[in-house]
Amino acid sequence: MERGKRQKSIRIGRFTMEHWQIISVGLAIYDFAAVCVAYFLALFLRYDGVYTSIPEHFLKAYARVIFPVAAVSVLIFVVFRMYNSMWRFASYTEFVRTFMGSLVSSVIHTVAVTVIVMRMPLSYYFIGAGLQFILLIIIRFGFRFLQILKRSREPLKEGAKRVMLIGAGDAAQSILRDMARASEVDDRVVCIIDDNPNKWHRYMEGIPIVGGRDDILSAVDKYKVDEIFLAIPSATAQQKRDILAICSETSCKLKQLPGLYQLVTGEVTVSAMKDVSVEDLLGRDPIRTDMQEVFQFITGKTVLVTGGGGSIGSELCRQIAAHKPKRLVIFDIYENSTYAIQLELKDKYPDLQLDVLIGSVRDSRRMFQVFRDYRPEVVYHAAAHKHVPLMEDSPCESIKNNAIGTYKTAYAAMVHGCERFVLISTDKAVNPTNIMGASKRMCEMIIQAFDAKIKAGKAAEIPQLFTHEGFENADKDGTGSVFRNIRTEFVAVRFGNVLGSNGSVIPIFKRQIERGGPVTVTHPDIIRYFMTIPEAVSLVMLAGTYAKGGEIFVLDMGSPVKIDTLARNLIKMSGFKPDIDIKIEYTGLRPGEKLYEEKLMEQEGLKKTDNDLIHIGNPVPFDTEEFLDGLEKLMAAAYGNKENIRDLVEKMVPTYHYRREKETA
């Protein structure tokens, strides 16, 4: 109810009747009269509308039973809750209740008059029942019909949108009804599109169904459409893409119903419509994985997520929390986003044993403390610097956080009995041309080196890196006992760009469009692989269950997408025309940026797993001893902020080619 408005009420003695109760009493009086009038009219019509032609014994029989039957009918209507509905929003449910109440009332009337008094003409029963139902329906649905009629004839208010609905099914009907009864919604559906020819040139809720998808462009012009609602929740991603591709040729803003869930739960309303996102134009169905193996793997275990406040890390935490771990430990250096995921998980999973810790993976003492106190059995290492241009300006920070931070975390996991260590890697680690990608390739080499040493029974030979000697020294007693029975399995999972993640191009493009442009794209031919955050994390967790140690799992991300196409589609879906309303500017490749990202190096091949979307890259051989020996020198150079850090990285990562790109730039 709007602020300031109060429903009328009447006080009778000690009792107060609310407005709806007053309406219900009036409706009951009307129903009593309707029953009486309906059966009188039945007699009247039976005898050709001539009152004097009605036999007196039929009139006496009618008069004898009609008032008691009418009173009983009102009681029947009470039982069927015909006085509790909000008739302004009357729908199918109210129609059924009215029909059933009227039917029972008519049966009782028939039995009463026949058994108690006499047999009446057969037409009396049928005409009376029909007229009774009509009179009951008219008063209940008349107000709503008048509202709809009035609304349809009203001119559009200033600022209201003319809407095209795509889909003439249940979802579309629900949206039409929601718009018809929502006084706060001034927008109006002016036409409907559906690919079923059997529906063409017909009407739904008074709105014409004008044709199929081939008629979208002409209908937009004919009906002066401002917005298009896609109301086909059962459509596949490919079907949506095809339809939205046509819609994007118009200047209309696009919205859609998220999915079948809204239809099942009855949440098909105008407010449930969401803006069409670029994900809807990727042209593939969402990746759905059978998480049963993950459930069996995670349940009852203590799990640590580093970088747990980030976009990937926080989604890892959500999915892990849903699989009933014994304990979930979130570790991150940035407190704001970490606090946000803590509040979210505590609210959603009140029984979850949750620990949230702040610290840096660079700090070996802190990492030893965390592993010593919580003894995680599974680690998902998502902590990393990921922004390519920023890392180009601060290369030593990339090495400190990504490479050395991964090394220290992996070492702490190894000596504290961790069962599985899953590194979150990136396709930028393949033939890297930037320091961020090179640092992530080093992370992959680190976990492969650890795995090789452990399998060879030489875990004690893995050097421990720390910048401050202290209690974190693993082999305190000098006996080497800590290195016996090492069982940690180290694996990496590599995938491409994630839609909606921190630093993703989509939020940047949206902000630029909101400001009126220009939208900046580095190069017209630049392409990237894309996946949604939940998809990527589900596959990361599933890949982690397949680990035997040393693998680099590669996720199938479908076909790559041109960033220029992505930007143009986003502009169109916002209701603008690229290069006319919103300009696109090409700024040139940023330092360290490639036109395309590979998922595998040339030397790597693919091995299948039980999941068609997860592959294993055959390891590229490298000198493990030389690599491990060089890390301490690299760490010293990084912490010394040496300008030649890239030269050292290039020696350790043969596939890193920063000089070649610099020379050809």
Salt bridges, closest charged atoms under 4 A:
GLU2 OE1 - LYS5 NZ 3.62
ASP31 OD2 - ARG140 NH2 2.69
GLU56 OE2 - LYS60 NZ 3.40
ASP186 OD1 - LYS157 NZ 3.60
ASP194 OD2 - LYS199 NZ 3.85
ASP195 OD2 - ARG213 NH2 2.85
GLU205 OE2 - ARG177 NE 3.03
ASP242 OD1 - ARG241 NH2 3.61
GLU249 OE2 - LYS572 NZ 3.42
ASP280 OD2 - LYS274 NZ 3.76
GLU315 OE1 - ARG318 NH1 3.21
GLU344 OE2 - ARG318 NE 2.61
ASP355 OD2 - ARG327 NE 2.47
ASP363 OD1 - HIS468 NE2 3.55
ASP373 OD1 - ARG372 NE 3.09
GLU392 OE1 - ARG646 NH2 3.45
GLU397 OE1 - ARG362 NH2 2.70
GLU397 OE2 - LYS400 NZ 2.75
GLU419 OE2 - ARG487 NH1 3.62
GLU444 OE1 - ARG441 NH1 2.97
GLU444 OE1 - ARG494 NH2 2.82
ASP451 OD2 - LYS455 NZ 3.26
GLU461 OE1 - LYS453 NZ 2.74
GLU489 OE1 - ARG420 NH2 2.65
ASP525 OD1 - LYS562 NZ 3.81
GLU535 OE2 - ARG284 NH1 2.93
ASP556 OD1 - LYS599 NZ 3.99
ASP564 OD2 - ARG568 NE 3.14
ASP579 OD2 - ARG568 NH1 2.76
GLU593 OE2 - ARG528 NH2 3.89
GLU593 OE2 - ARG590 NH2 3.03
GLU597 OE2 - ARG528 NH2 3.46
GLU597 OE1 - LYS594 NZ 3.78
GLU598 OE1 - LYS594 NZ 2.92
GLU604 OE1 - ARG494 NH1 3.25
GLU625 OE2 - LYS453 NZ 2.26
ASP647 OD1 - ARG659 NH2 2.13
GLU650 OE1 - ARG659 NE 3.42
